[in-house]
Amino acid sequence: MTFIATAIQGSWLFKPKRFGDDRGYFQETFKREFVLDQTGIDFEVKQVNQSKSQAGVVRGVHWADVPPGQAKFVTVPFGEVWDVVVDLRVGSPTFGKWDAYFLSSETGDSLLIGNGLGHAFLALTNDTVVSYLCSEVFNPTNEHGIFPRDATLNISFDDVAACRKLEALSFSDKDLNAPSLESYLLRSGLPTWQ
């Protein structure tokens, strides 16, 4: 089991060790003590979520207020996603930047997303299942979204979709009606985009 720091401080790519034979494979997917040892995050699972999406579905960008925040450990038990982490921590050296990784049931890789970071993904296969271990329970008053096509963030959903020959992207009304990052900052009285 290995955690690799990503370009966004506070997030890590997890690469499990798989033991396989002609029957299939076995791997340890999550171990709290190992997460703490490798990342410094004492990740206590308080809620587990799961979604199922068709190819071309985009979910996010979502995050929760800090404190308490909501760290996520994202795994793909079936299918494949292009998983995006966005730094939404005002004052962070990588504020407004994003990084992305392919997660799939084939590799078993996961992404650990710390507090204050946004999360989104593009499903690359039909019936893709994404599982999220969450460090806090869902609280709608602390949850936020940013418009996934925000021009300032410029997340490359369309480029990845074109490379994978996906015909069209699909977004929820909630995500399409989410504010831009600039609008969110102005509304919240936070320093605007630099």
N, C-alpha and C positions, 0 to 999 in steps of 0.2 A: 504494500500500500504506500503510495507516494502522493503528497500534495505539492503542487508546483504553483508558486506565486504568479499571478497574471500581471498584466500591465496596469491594472487598477488595484491599488493597494486596498487590502481588505477582502479580496476574492482570490480563490485558489481553484485550480483544476485538479481533480482527484483522479488518479489512475490506479485502479485496483489490480491486485495480483490474482490472476485466474488460474485455477487448476482444472485442466480439461482432459477428457479421454473420449472414447467412442460413444459414451453415454450422454455427454454434454459437458458442463463445467460447474465449478463451485467457486464463489468469491465472497469475501467479506465486503459488504457494501457500505456499512457505517459502523464506526466504533467511537463512542464519545471520548474516551481517554486518548485515543490516537489523534482525533481532531484537535484536542486541547494541546497535546504534545507537539504536533506539527505546525499549528497555526496560532496558538495562544487563545483561541476562542473556546470558551466553555459552553458548548452547544448542547442545551437541554431541549429535547424534542417535546413540544407542547401541543402540536397539531400536525397532522399529515393530510395533505391535499393531493388529489389526482385529477388530471384532465385528459381528455381524448380529443384529438384534432385530426382533421383531414389535411392532406397536402395543400400548402398555400395559406393555412391559417396562421395569423400573427396574433399573439397575445402579449399585452403590455404596451408600454413601459409602466410597471407598477412598483411602488415602494411604500414604506410606512414611516411615520414620524419617529424621530429619535429624541428622547427615550419614549417608549422602550425599544422601538424599531422592530424588525422582524427579519432575522437572518434566515437564509434558505439553503438547503442542501438539495440540489436538483438532479434527478436521475431519470433516465429514459428506459423503462422496462421493455418497451416495444416500439420499434420504428427509429426515427432519427429527427433531430432538430438542429437548427443553428441557434445557439443560445447566447444571449447578449446581456452583458452587465454594463450598467451606466453609472458613472459617478455623479450623484446628485447632492454631494456634501459641499455646501458653500464654504469656500476657503481651502478646500483640498487642492493639492497641486494638479490633480487630474480632473478637477470639476468640469463637467460637461463633456468629458471624453467617454468613449465606450470601447469595449473589447468583446470578442465573440469566439465561440468554440463550437465545433460539431460534437454533439453528444448522441450516442446511439446505443441500442441494445447489443449491437455487435461488439463494441469496445468495452461497454460497461463504465465508461468515464462519467464523472459527475462534476458539478460546479458548486462550490461553496461560496455563497454571496453574503457578505457581512452587512451589518446595519448601515442604513443611509444610502445604500446602493440600489439603483433601479434594476429591474429584471424584465426581459422580454424574450420571446423566441418565435422562430418561424418553423412550422412543421414541414418537413421535407418528404414525408411518406404518409400515405393514408393510414388512418387508425393509429396514429402515433399516440402513445401513452406517456405522459410526463408525471412523475411523482415528486412532491415537494415535502421535505421534512422542514418544519417551521419552528423557530425558537420562541415564538409568541403566538397566541391565539388570534384569529381574525378580529379586528376591531374597526368597523366601518368609519368611525370618526377619525381614525389615524391613518387611513389608507388613501393613497393618491395615485394619480396617473398623469403621464405626459403623452401628448399626441405622438404616436409612433412614427409619423412622417415629418416630425419637427425638422425644419430646414437647418436650424442651428446644430442639432445633434447629427443630422445627416447619416442615420443608420442605414447600412447598405442592404436592406431587405430586398429591393428590386434587383440588385446585381446578383445576389445569391439565388433568387428565384429564377432569373434568366439562365444562370449557369446550370441549374438543376432542371431547366425546361418546365417550370411550373407555369401554368396558363394564366392564373390570376391570383392575387392575394386577397384574403378575406379578413376583415376586422370586425370586432363588435362595435355596436353603436356607442357604447360607453367609451371605448378607446378612441374612436373617431371624434368624439365630442370632448375629449380631454384637452386641457389647455396646452399651449406651447410652453417650453421651459421659461422663456422670457415673460410670458403672461403670468405663469405661476409665481415667479419671483416677484413681479410687480404687485400682484394681488396679496402676497404674503408679507410685503414690506421688507423683503430681503434684497441684498445687493444684486443688481442686474448683471447680465452677461458681460464679461470683460472682453 
